[in-house]
Amino acid sequence: MAQPAAMKEQQNIWVDGEERVVPDLSHHLSDLAKNRKPSPLKQLAKYMMKPGVLSLAGGMPHPEYFPFDTLSAKVLAHDSYDTKYTESNPTSSSHADGPLDWFWSLIGLGGSSKKRTEDITVPKYRPQLTDNQLAIALQYGTSQGIIPLQKFVSEFTHKVFKPYLPTTSTTITTGNTDAWSRIVEAFCNKGDGLLVEEWSYPTALFASRPHGVAPVPVAMDLEGMRSDALETVLKTWDEGARGMRRPHIMYLVPIGQNPSGATMDTQRKKEIYDLAVKYDIIIVEDDPYYFLQEGPYKPQSYRQRRANPEEPETWLSTLSPSFLKFDWQGRVIRLDSFSKTIAPGSRMGWVSANPLFADAVLRVGETSTQAPCGFGQSMIAELLVNHWGFDKYVRWLQGLQKQYTDRRDLLIDAIASEFDLAEASSAPDFFGGARVLYEKEKDTWFSFIPPTSGMFVWVRIHLLNHPSYRAKLSPEEPTTLEGKLFVALVEKNLIIVPGWLFTTKLEDEVPLDETDFPGDAIVNGLMRPRANIDDPTGDPADHDGAQYAHFRVSFSSASESDMKEGMKIFATVLRDFFRAASSSSSGPSSPASSPTLIDPTSPSLGTLSLKDITDEDRATAAELKKLANTAFGAILSSYTLANAFAEAAKLYGQAIEKNPLDSTLFCNRAYTRMKMEENGYAIADATRAIELDPKYVKAYYRRALCQLSIIKPHLALADLRIVVKLDPSNKLGKAQLEATQKLIKRMQFEAAIEVGEEESPVSRCQEVIKDGGCEIDRNYTGPMLEIIPSSDPSSNQPKYKITQKFVDEMIEYYRNGKSLPRRIVWEIILGVHSIIFNEASMVELALDDGVTCDIIGDTHGQFYDLLSLLELTGPPSETHCILFNGDFVDRGSWSVEVVMTLFAYKWLYPHRVLLNRGNHETKDMNKVYGFEGEVKHKHGEMTYKLFADVFTSLPLATLLCPTLPPSPLKKGEKQPILSPEGRKRYFVTHGGLFSRDGVTLDEIKKIPRHGKQPGNEGLMCELLWTDPQEAPGRGPSKRGVGIGFGMKQLHRPGNFATNMARTGPDVTRRWCELNGVTAMYRSHEVRQGGYAIEVRIDAKGDTLYKTFDAVPHPPMKPMAYASGMGLM
């Protein structure tokens, strides 16, 4: 094949200030493409267009004999569609009332009198051969298309998509399906694999399969293909096991993905492109919905009137960039279409690629479709080139964006009018971290993510809540629940597309015949998956027809009345479908209470037998059990919910003393201890119950939940398998087993991805900022960091610093429920990292005369409680230090707002705000208790990775060192332990002390922490996890992690902290005497009611304690973004 000279020789290009070699990508061409030669007759055509050339070469009909002298049409004005929000949408059921009414007018189905039309005409001849004219457009032509249209799409591509390579070429196609078919032929050999999203456009798959090309699915989330899952597939590729070489080509729809509606942001595209470079992948970017980027859905009462139309460049800058913008190697092939912006019947689109690839696509067209239809080319060229031009076409696109936004809103409004919808974050599968709307039934029937682009709503049906649910339906079952629901909808004259058409996880396929669809057989020929393939990067349950069904609902062409009627039918059928569902019975979940210390010792089983327990003991135990059950239900008027579980545990313990062979007593006490987060004690109780009754299903289940709470999912998995084996019909057990399997798989893959990563998230984010990949939207009007002059003249990125004004405005911005741009979030996190990275693992703070320090414990995502605390203490200043003692995140659903407030203050007052790491500033806890999901939902995956990286640099402890001599002792006070200088000093850490004596302050300072997780043992683990105990010495942890230690000299301040410690054994005192520490402060425990103690220390070491309560906050459930906990 004759290759353009530009691609034969080595090319150098400047990328990020350095010269790089553009690689030779010709090895990606298929064997067929390498053997394909240019059509010699087609090659002559380019000479025929040269002015003055006398041609007797072509066998072309004479234009005079074309019966068409002119081609005319009435078209809508470019500004026909308002870009502002209107209360009542004009859409109606008539053809002449919608975004295609000019097209209906053309084919004689009427026109809207409300719309202003204009005339366009294409004559047979125009003066220049390069002008748009029928004599050329209706003649045999080149596969590249007529010259005016070629020129327009080339200029449009470079203006709109801004390809990195100026040599990017375009060629006209007969739509994206044709373009993709050409690409398969030009780049794929038999036996190749094709990287695709786990749900994908079926026509693309059907075009590749006859060529022997197999889809290789990659897991998705709300932004489309996941970069981490992609790297897992590529890194772990086993050619022998897979039976084919690693895929070298990828097909994806990044904007308004079909069918899911997922939209990929800039950062994700850069991550995927970097992997394409690393693993030598060609990216085919099929982007027909690019200009239908509609933005987030808002309920009708929250919609605001849109602004006037923006200038073309301004509006275009708000759209997600194309992969072409980052493509310095020429490995992106972009497919664009007029189908969604002009009319699908025009069968017109274009390919943008490097010259070599564009030429390969062109050569396939020369012997297949050849040139697109001349009628369509001439009319579209006349409209865009001679009538509208670039600016007016962009204005038309703005109008379409608004129209489809309204249509999207109408459909979701119609759903909301039929169901009682609620909003939540979802489980860690395709819907992971997304804003999900779901039906507020006792058992959820369906859920969906409001799309931000495209034409479709992707609805998930929760079949596992159907009465006929089975863990696995037989693959031979002729009609699955999904099929039954589809048939029921068809019988009510509603067709929405079933999800099985879009799955890429097909083992084989079965055509459906009329026996599958009783009644009118109008759906013959649909394909259905026969079996599910266990793909390690996706969520098997998401594709399992026994658990979930999916349907694609389109809002692109139906009228408002049809949408409303369709959703009425959908609601009626869905209610009938789930009508027989038995309501699940479960008791009300009781809030976790304050973790009151309870003596875990119980009579030894080995010393007791049935004859040792009298009838009187059994009767007493039964009465105590009854009292415990009452306290457990928080019914006794003398108990509050906060104390109910503690009292119940105490009563169960007394009952156990009377009858230690009753397994139910141990199992019930395990539950109360689980609610108090004493998971270690709860595991011991559940284990005792199992020893007494090896078939006690509930004991296995509760022990599993405790193992999950302390991030030991493999141990939980073993218990859950026993649950399901002993009770195959146990719905809770099955669901928790599946959730746990997913969690383990996800943790394994993420661990595998982390191995061998060459660049830290901190460095990666710094590079992204430097490359201009994390810009602030120019329409953003919220709080702004102050820009400072850059010392680097070559840098085009601003440098920022933080101010008190910014922090005050940010807090109010958050208080009002708003979110900062990702760039500002990154700047704050990176600013804090630059400070804490250089701090020791134990920070020492001198409290000079006039300086005070407040200690605040676990804030746990409770933003409004944090604001109340700051009002109580006052904000940090040069004379007022605040030490936040870990666990800033998880549990509460405003963790981002909490940690960003603390980080902002740390950046503003680096020596007056201190941040200790807690056990929840760790990856495993974030995965289960909500912070990971919250960050990904609010700011994306890369932001979570940045947080996780920076958390490892947080100090582990702080030593507060008053500088003045202590106040004189009051009557009865004992002499405190003082430093060698005769001063008081206080050690503050999140958890507690150590499993051995003799640990010094110098050892703590030198603990290596950067990039490390605390693990299950060692000094770091103990500082973050250890709890106090009342018994002498050391003992096993009530949590199952860390140890228990004696509490003398111990205090526990903080939000959601415990009461002051009681006098205990001398473990703490020995450590304090060794290190000259007056007292120790720690937090690390939950207060459900919000009661807490806040501590203030001054320059003399005097302390002041303040108490406070929780404050009201917006109605959002705790752990709204949590995942992996299943039914916990």
FIBA-6218 format. One record per residue (C-alpha): z, y, x. Coordinates in steps of 0.05 Angstrom, whole numbers, plus 32768, in hexadecimal, padded with zeros to 4 digits. Layout:
<rs>
ZYX/...
</rs>
This chain:
<rs>
800080008000/7FEE8044801B/802F80698024/803580B58028/803880CC806F/807880F28060/809C80B08056/807E808A8091/809C80B580C7/80E680C080D5/810280FB80B0/813F812380C3/8167814D8092/81A581788096/81DF815D806C/82238180806B/821481A580AC/81FB816980D3/81B6814D80E0/81AA810880C1/817080D880C1/815180C9807D/814B807D807D/810B80568072/81148037802D/80D280118029/80F67FCE802E/810D7FD97FE6/80C57FD17FCC/80B57F8F7FAA/80847F5E7FC9/80537F717F92/805A7FBC7FA1/804F7FB07FEB/800E7F8D7FDB/7FF67FBF7FA8/7FBD7FEE7FBD/7FAB80307F9D/7F74802A7F69/7F3680437F8D/7F1880617F4E/7F5980857F3F/7F5A80A07F85/7F1780C27F78/7F3480E97F3D/7F5A81197F69/7F1881327F88/7EF8813C7F44/7F2A81737F34/7F14819C7F70/7EEE81DB7F5A/7EA381D87F68/7E9F818D7F70/7E62816D7F50/7E7781297F36/7E4980F17F23/7E7E80BD7F33/7EA780B07EF5/7E9480897EB8/7EB780BC7E8B/7E9F80D07E45/7E8681187E40/7EBB81467E22/7E8881647DF2/7E8881227DCD/7ED381257DC1/7EDA81337D76/7F18815E7D83/7F0581A67D91/7F4C81C17D8E/7F9081A37D83/7FC181D07D5D/800781CA7D43/803F81F47D25/807D81EE7D50/80C382087D48/80D782467D6E/80FE82377DAE/813D82577D90/813982347D4C/817D82137D56/81BB823D7D5C/81E9822C7D96/822682447D70/8255821A7D47/824982207CFC/827A820A7CC6/824681E67C9B/821181BE7CBF/81CB81C77CA2/81B8817E7CAB/81A0815E7C6B/817D811E7C58/8137813C7C56/810981337C91/80FE817D7C95/8147818D7CA6/815981777CEC/8148817E7D35/8104815B7D2B/80EB81817CEF/80B381A17D17/809C815A7D26/809F81457CDC/807681837CCE/8041816E7CFF/8037812A7CDD/803681487C97/807B81387C7D/808D817F7C6F/80AE81B77C94/80ED81DF7C8D/80E382237C6F/812382377C92/8105822F7CD7/80D782617CFA/8098823F7D12/806382547D44/801B823D7D50/8002821B7D8F/7FBB82057D9D/7F9C81DD7DD4/7F5181ED7DDB/7F1D81BE7DF5/7F0D81EA7E31/7F32821D7E5B/7F1882427E98/7F3D821B7ECE/7F3B81D07ED5/7F8681D17EE2/7F9381F37E9E/7FA981CB7E62/7F6B81B87E3B/7F53817E7E11/7F1681727E3D/7F46815C7E74/7F8181417E4B/7F5681127E20/7F2D80FB7E5B/7F3D80C17E8A/7F7280DB7EB8/7FA180C97EF0/7FE380A67EE4/800780E47EFB/7FF481097EBB/7FCF814A7EB0/7FDB81807EE4/7FFE81B57EB8/803281827EA1/803981667EE7/804881AB7F01/807981BB7EC9/80A3817C7ED1/80A481837F1C/80BD81CB7F19/80ED81BA7EE0/810A81807F09/811681AB7F46/813481E47F1E/816181BA7EF1/8175817D7F1A/8171819F7F5E/815F81617F88/817C81617FCE/8138814D7FEB/810381837FE1/80CE814C7FE7/80E4812C7FA5/80A5811B7F7E/809981137F33/806780E97F0C/805B80E87EC1/806980A77E9B/8062808F7E54/80AE80937E4B/80E980757E6E/80DD802D7E56/8099802F7E78/80B880507EB5/80ED801A7EBA/80BB7FE27EB2/80937FFF7EEB/80D180047F16/80E37FBB7F0A/809E7FA67F21/809E7FD57F5D/80E47FC57F77/80FA7F817F5E/80E87F3B7F75/80F77EFB7F4F/81407EE77F59/81597F2D7F66/81987F487F46/819C7F897F20/81DD7FB27F20/81E97FCB7ED9/82237FE67EAF/82497FAF7E8B/822C7FC87E49/81E47FDE7E52/81A37FF17E2F/81847FAD7E1A/813B7FC27E22/81487FD07E6B/81657F8A7E74/812D7F697E4D/80F97F8D7E78/81177F707EB8/81287F287EA2/80E07F0E7E9E/80D97F227EE7/81137EF37EF8/81437F2D7F04/818B7F1E7EEE/81BC7F547ED8/81FB7F5C7F02/822D7F807ED6/825E7FB37EF1/829C7FC87ECB/829C800B7EA7/82CE803E7E90/82C6807F7E69/829A809B7EA1/826B805F7EA3/826480317EDF/82A4802E7F07/829C803C7F51/82D780107F65/82BB7FD67F3D/82767FE17F5C/82937FDD7FA2/82B87F9D7F8F/82777F7D7F79/82527F927FB8/828A7F867FEA/829B7F417FD0/82537F2A7FC4/824B7EE07FD6/82017ED07FDA/820E7E867FD9/823B7E887F9C/820F7EB97F77/81CE7E977F87/81AB7ED87F99/81AE7F0F7FCD/81D87F4C7FC1/81B67F7B7F8F/81907FB57FAD/81807FDB7F6D/81AC7FF97F37/819B800F7EF0/81C9803E7ECA/81CA80727E93/81FD80A57EAD/81FD80D77E73/820B80C17E2C/820580797E42/81E3804A7E11/8209802C7DEE/824E80457E02/824380907E06/826580927E4A/825680CF7E75/825D80CF7EC1/827A810B7EE4/826681277F27/829C81047F50/828A80C07F34/824080CB7F43/825180DD7F8B/827C80A07F93/824580737F78/821080957FA4/823C808C7FE2/824180427FD2/81F5803F7FC8/81EE805C800E/8222802C802B/82047FEE800B/81BA8004800B/81B180087FBF/817A802B7F98/819580517F5C/816A80557F1D/8186808F7EF5/816C80887EAD/818280C97E8D/816280D57E48/81A180F47E2B/81AD81257E64/81A781647E3A/81D281487E02/821381547E27/823D81677DEB/8283816F7E07/82C481537DEB/82CB81477DA0/82FC81747D7C/8314816D7D35/82F7819F7D05/833481CC7D03/833381D47D4F/82EA81E57D58/82DA822A7D71/829B82537D68/826E82497DA3/825682837DCE/8210829F7DCC/81DA82787DF2/81E6827A7E3C/81B2828C7E70/818A824F7E85/81AA82497ECA/81F082547EAF/81E8821F7E79/81C881ED7EA8/820181F57ED9/823181DB7EA4/820D81987EA2/8220815C7ECC/81F2815B7F0A/81BE81267F15/81C580F27F4D/818981157F6B/81B5814F7F7F/81DB81227FB1/81A180F77FC5/81938109800E/817780C3801D/814480BF7FE5/816380827FC4/8166809E7F7D/812F80937F49/813B80C07F0D/811C80B37EC8/811480EC7E97/80F680EC7E52/80DD811B7E1C/80F280E87DE8/813581097DD9/812081517DE4/80DA81557DC5/80C881157DA0/80CB80CA7DB1/808580BF7D95/806980EB7DCC/807780B07DFB/807F80DF7E35/80AF80E27E70/80AF80E77EBB/80CB80C77EFA/80EA80EF7F33/80F280CD7F77/80E180D17FC0/809680CF7FCE/809580867FE2/80B8806F7FA3/8092809E7F75/805180847F91/8068803B7F85/8077804B7F3C/8034806F7F36/800C80347F51/802980067F1C/801480367EE6/7FCC80397F00/7FC17FF17EEA/7FEC7FEF7EAC/7FF9802B7E7E/7FCF805A7EA8/7FD580A27E91/800180B47E55/7FDE80C57E14/7FB481047E1C/7FC6811F7DD7/8010811D7DE7/800781397E2D/7FDD81747E15/800C81867DDC/804B81827E06/802A81A87E3F/801381DE7E0F/805981E57DF1/807E81E57E33/804D82067E63/802682387E3A/805582477E00/809F823F7E13/80A3823C7E5E/80E282287E84/811582597E66/8101824E7E1E/810182037E26/814782067E43/815C82307E06/813E81FA7DD9/816781C67DFF/81A681EF7DF3/819781EE7DA9/818D81A37DA9/81CF819A7DCE/81F281C07D96/81CE81997D5F/81E381567D7C/8229816F7D88/822D81807D3D/8211813C7D2C/824481197D58/827B81417D37/826081317CF1/826280E77CFE/82A980E77D1A/82BF81157CE2/82A280E27CB1/82C980AA7CD3/830880D57CD1/82FF80E27C87/830080977C79/833880827CA8/837A809C7CBF/836980A67D08/839A80AF7D42/838E80BF7D8B/83A680977DC6/839580837E0D/837B803C7E14/83847FFC7E39/83667FF17E7E/83227FD77E6B/82E27FFC7E5A/830B802D7E30/833C80367E6A/835D807A7E6F/833180967E37/834180C17DFC/833D808D7DC5/833E80967D79/8356805A7D52/836880477D0A/83B2804F7CFE/83BB800D7CDA/83F77FE17CEB/83C57FB77D11/838D7FE07D2F/83497FCF7D11/831B7FF87D3C/831A802E7D72/82E680597D94/82DE808D7DCA/82C180CE7DAF/828280D57DDA/827781147E02/822B81097E09/81F280E37DEA/81E580C97DA4/821680907D99/825E807F7D87/8273803C7DA5/82A4801C7D75/82D27FE37D89/82E97FB47D52/832D7F937D60/831E7F4C7D4A/83607F347D68/83817F557D2C/83567F2E7CFA/83787EF47CD6/83447EC37CEF/834D7ED77D37/834D7E9F7D69/83567EA77DB4/83127E887DBF/82DD7E7C7D8B/82B07E407D99/826F7E557DBB/824B7E297D89/82697E4D7D4D/822B7E647D26/82497EA67D0F/82817EC97D35/82AF7EFC7D16/82827F327D34/82467F137D12/826B7F0E7CD0/827D7F577CD2/82357F6A7CE3/821B7F407CA9/824E7F607C7A/82367FA57C8E/81EC7F927C86/81FA7F767C40/82167FBA7C2E/81D67FDB7C48/81F47FF77C88/81D77FE67CCC/81FB7FF87D0C/81E87FD57D4C/82157F9A7D60/82327F9C7DA6/82187F587DBC/81D47F777DC4/81EE7FA27DFD/82177F717E25/82007F607E6B/822F7F247E6F/82017EF27E4F/82007EA97E65/81C57E9C7E37/81AA7EB87DF6/819E7E9D7DB0/816D7EBD7D7F/818E7EC67D3B/81697EA97D00/816E7EB67CB6/81A57E837CAD/81D37EB17CD4/81C97EE87CA1/81CF7ED57C58/81AC7F037C28/81757F307C40/815F7F167C84/814E7F5A7CA2/816B7F507CE7/81447F157D03/813A7F127D4D/817B7F327D63/819A7F127DA1/81E27EFB7DA6/820B7EE47DE3/821A7E9A7DE1/82517E9C7E14/82777ECD7E3F/82737ED17E8A/82B47EE07EAE/829F7F1C7ED8/82D67F317F08/82C87F7B7F02/82CB7F827EB7/82FA7F747E7F/82EB7F2E7E62/830F7F3E7E21/82E17F797E16/82A67F4A7E11/82CB7F117DF0/82B17F0B7DA9/82F37EE97D96/831A7F297DA5/82EE7F657D9D/82AC7F777D7D/82847FB57D8C/82527FDD7D64/822780187D78/8224804D7D42/81EE80827D49/81F580CA7D32/81B180E07D4B/818580DF7D0D/81AE80D17CCE/81BD810A7C9E/820381227C92/820481007C4E/81EC80BF7C6C/822180C17CA2/825780CB7C6E/823C80947C42/823480667C7E/827C80707C93/829380637C4C/826F80207C4E/828C80127C93/82D280217C7A/82CB7FF67C3C/82AE7FBB7C62/82E17FC07C9A/831B7FC17C69/82FF7F847C45/82F47F637C89/833D7F6C7C9D/83597F687C57/837A7F247C60/839A7F397CA2/83E37F297CA0/840D7F637CB6/84307F547CF6/847B7F537CF0/84A27F707D29/84E47F947D29/84E77FDE7D38/84E77FEB7D82/852980077D98/852C803C7DCE/854680297E11/858D803F7E1A/85B480587E55/85BB80217E89/860580147E84/861E7FE57EBB/86327FA27E9F/86527F6A7EC6/86197F367ECB/86477EFC7EDA/864C7EC57EA5/866F7E827EA4/864D7E4F7ECF/86247E1C7EA9/86377DE77ED9/86817DEC7EC7/86797DE77E7C/86687DB27E4A/86667DAD7DFE/86AD7D927DFB/86C77DD07E20/86B17DFE7DE6/86DF7DFB7DAA/86CB7E077D62/86F57E467D65/86CD7E5E7DA2/868C7E517D7E/86A47E777D41/86BB7EB27D6C/86787EB17D91/86527EB27D4F/867A7EEE7D37/866F7F137D78/86257F027D74/86237F1F7D2E/86447F5F7D47/86137F617D82/85D87F5A7D53/85F37F947D2A/85FB7FC07D68/85B77FA97D7E/859B7FC67D3E/85C280077D4A/85DF80007D03/862980097D13/863980527D05/866480567D43/862980497D70/85ED80747D81/85AA80587D94/85B8806B7DDC/85F5803D7DDD/85DE80067DAD/85C07FD97DE2/85FB7FE27E12/862C7FCF7DDC/86017F957DC6/85FD7F7B7E0D/86497F807E14/86547F597DD3/86207F237DE5/86467F1C7E27/86887F127E02/86667EDE7DD6/864A7EBB7E14/86917EB57E2F/86A47E8F7DF0/86657E647DEB/863D7E647E2C/86107E2B7E14/85EE7E557DDD/85A97E667DF8/859D7E9C7DC3/85D77EC57DDE/85B87EC87E23/85737ED67E07/858E7F0F7DDB/85B57F2D7E14/85767F297E3F/85537F547E0B/85897F897E0B/85897F8B7E57/853E7F907E57/85447FCD7E2A/85767FEB7E5B/85457FDD7E94/85757FAD7EB4/853C7F7D7EBF/855E7F557EF6/85987F467EC8/85697F387E8E/85417F067EB8/85817EE27ECA/85967EDE7E80/85517EC67E69/85517E927EA1/85967E7A7E89/857A7E747E42/853F7E4B7E5B/856E7E1D7E82/85947E117E41/85547E087E18/85157DFA7E40/84E97E057E02/85067E497DF0/84C57E717DE7/84E77EB47DDD/850E7EAE7E1F/84CE7EA17E47/84AD7EDC7E24/84E67F0C7E33/84EB7EF57E7B/84A07F027E82/84A87F497E68/84DF7F567E9B/84B37F3C7ED3/847C7F6B7EBD/84AC7FA67EBC/84BD7F9B7F06/84737F917F16/84757F457F21/843B7F327EF4/842E7EEE7F15/84747ED77F02/84697EF37EBC/84287ECE7EB7/844A7E8B7EC3/847C7E987E8A/84467EB07E5A/841D7E727E65/845A7E497E51/84627E757E13/841B7E667DFD/84217E1D7E0E/84617E147DE7/84497E3F7DAC/83FC7E417DA9/83FE7E6D7D6A/842A7EA37D8B/83FF7EE17D84/842C7F0E7DAE/842E7EDB7DE6/83E27ED47DE7/83D67F1E7DE7/84097F2A7E1F/83EC7EF07E47/83A77F0F7E44/83C17F547E55/83E77F387E91/83A97F127EAA/83817F527EA7/83B87F787ECC/83BA7F457F04/836F7F447F0B/836C7F8F7F0D/83A27F937F42/837F7F5F7F6D/833C7F837F6A/835B7FC67F79/83807FA87FB4/833F7F8A7FCD/831C7FCC7FC7/83517FEF7FEF/834A7FBE8029/831D7FDC805E/83178021803E/8303804E8076/831680918058/835680A88035/835180C97FF1/836C81098011/8333810B8042/830180F6800D/8316812E7FDE/831381618016/82CC814B8025/82B8814E7FDB/82D381967FD8/82AE81A88017/826E818B7FFC/827381B47FBD/828081777F91/82BE81917F6E/82AF81D67F54/82D481FE7F20/82AC82087EE0/829682507EDE/82AC82537E95/82F482427EA7/8323827B7E95/8367825C7EA4/839782687EDF/837582717F22/838E82687F69/838582A47F95/834782A27FC2/835382B1800B/831D82C3803F/830182878063/8302828480AE/82C6825680AD/8286827F80A4/825D823F8098/8288822A805D/8271823A8017/82B282227FF7/82EA82537FE8/8330824A8005/836B82517FD6/83B582627FD9/83EA825D7FA3/841082977F85/844C829F7F57/841C82BD7F24/83F2827E7F25/842F82517F1D/844982787EE1/840582787EC0/83FA822E7ECE/843C821C7EAD/842A82437E6F/83E482247E70/840381DF7E72/843781F27E3D/83FC82027E0F/83DE81BD7E19/83A581D27E47/838C81B07E87/837A81CD7ECB/833681C17EEB/833281887F1B/832581B67F57/836681DD7F4C/838C819B7F44/836F81827F85/837F81C37FAA/83C881BF7F95/83CF81767FA7/83AE81817FEA/83D881BF7FF7/841881967FEC/83FD815D8017/83F4818C8052/843F819E804C/8460815B803F/843581358070/8459815980A8/849F8150808B/84CD811880A4/84DD80DD8078/852180FF806F/851D814B8068/85588175807F/856581B6805A/859781E98073/85BA820F803B/85C882548058/85F78287803A/85DD829D7FF7/85AF82617FEF/85BB822C7FB9/859881EA7FAC/859181C77F69/8585817C7F66/855B81637F2C/854E81197F22/851980F17EFD/84EC811D7ED3/84BD80E47EBF/8484810A7EA0/84B181327E71/849181767E7C/84B6819B7E46/84F981817E5F/84E581997EA5/84D881DE7E8A/851D81DD7E69/853C81C87EAB/851A82017ED1/853482327E9D/857A82157EA9/857682187EF5/854682527EFE/850482497F24/8504823E7F6F/8507827B7F9C/8518828C7FE4/856282887FD2/855E824F7FA0/8547820A7FB6/853781D17F87/853581887F9B/850F815B7F6B/852881157F78/84EC80E97F68/84CE80C87F2B/84A781057F17/847480DA7EF2/846B809E7EC3/848C80907E7F/848280D67E63/843B80EA7E4F/843A812D7E74/844181117EBA/840681387ED4/842481797EBB/846881687EDA/844F81547F1F/841E818E7F22/845681BF7F12/848281A17F49/844881A07F7A/843681E87F6A/847D81FE7F78/847D81D57FB8/843E81F77FD1/845A823B7FBE/849F822F7FDD/849481F98012/84DB8200802F/8500820D7FEE/84E481D67FC2/84F1818F7FD8/84D181507FBC/84EE810B7FC7/84C480CE7FB7/84DB80A17F7D/84CB805A7F6D/849980737F39/847080987F6E/845180557F7E/841080347F6A/842B7FF77F46/845A80207F1A/842380547F0B/83F5801C7EF5/842680017EC2/844E803D7EAB/8417806E7E9C/840A80A07ED4/83CA807F7EED/83AD807E7EA8/83C280C57E9A/83A380E17EDA/836280BC7ECF/836080D57E87/836D811D7E9A/834C81257EDF/832780E57EF2/833080AA7F20/832A80D07F62/836280FE7F4F/839080C27F43/837D80A67F87/838E80E97FA6/83D280EB7F83/83E180A37F99/83CF80B47FE1/83F980F37FE3/843580D17FC2/843B80A58000/844980E3802A/848480FA7FFF/84C680F88025/84F780C18013/853780E88018/8555812E8023/859481438049/85B18183802D/85D881A78063/860581E1804D/860F82118089/865282308077/86978210807F/86AE81EC8040/86DC820D800E/872782008016/873F81C07FF5/875E81C77FB1/879F81A67FA1/8797815B7F9D/8751815A7FBB/874381297FF4/8724813E8035/86D88134802F/86AD81138063/868E814A808D/8656814E80BF/86648151810A/8660819D8103/8697819C80CE/866881AB8094/865B81878053/86188167804B/85F8813E8014/85C681058017/859581037FDD/856580CA7FCF/854680AC7F91/856380667F93/859D80557FC1/85B680358000/85A67FF98029/85AE7FAD802E/85D17FB58071/86057FE3808F/85F6800F80CA/85B7803480B2/85B7807980D1/859880BB80BC/856A80B780F9/854F807480E1/85408091809D/851C80CD80BB/84EE809E80E1/84DB806E80A9/848E806880AA/8476807C8065/8431809B8066/83FF806F8041/8434803B8031/8450801F7FF0/849A800C7FF0/84907FC17FEA/84C97F927FD6/84F77F9A8012/85097FC8804B/8527800E8051/84F180318028/84F780007FEE/854380067FEE/854280537FEF/851480537FB2/852F80177F8A/857780077F99/85AD80107F63/85F980187F67/86297FE47F4E/86727FE57F3D/86827FA37F5F/86967FA57FA9/86627F9C7FDF/861A7F8E7FCF/85FA7F657F99/85B87F537F78/85947F8C7F54/859B7F917F09/85517FA57F0A/85387F6B7F33/85227F9A7F6C/854E7FB47FA5/85997FA77FA7/85DA7FC07F89/860C7FE47FB5/865180027FB0/865480477F92/868D806E7FB1/867680B37FC7/863980AB7F9A/861F80DD7F66/85E280D87F3A/85C3811A7F22/858481287EFE/855A81287EC0/856280E47E9E/859780D27ED1/85D980AD7EC7/862180C57EC1/864980D27F00/865880927F25/869D80737F20/86C780637F5D/86B280227F7B/86B07FFA7FBC/86A580188001/865B800A8010/864980528004/8687806D8026/867A80458065/863380608068/864A80A7805C/868080A38092/864D808680C3/861D80C080B8/864C80F980AA/863481018062/8662811F802D/864180FD7FF2/860180DE7FDA/85D880F17F9C/85A580C47F7A/858280BE7F37/855480837F26/856E80747EE0/855680837E9A/857980AC7E65/855680A07E23/857780DA7E00/8568810B7E38/85B181187E4C/85B781277E96/85DE81487ECE/85C0817C7EFB/85E3818C7F3D/85E781CF7F62/85FE81D27FAB/860D82137FD1/86148226801A/865C820E801C/864A81CB7FFE/866D81DA7FBC/864E81B87F81/864281CC7F39/862D819A7F03/860781AD7EC5/85F581827E89/85BB818A7E59/859581667E23/854D81557E15/8522818B7DF3/84ED81847DBD/84A681767DD5/8462816B7DB5/845A812A7D8D/843D80FC7DC2/845880B67DCD/847680A27E10/8449807D7E40/840C80907E16/83DF80807E52/840380417E69/83DC80027E75/83E97FBB7E89/84297FB37E61/84077F917E27/84367F8D7DEC/84747FA37E13/
</rs>
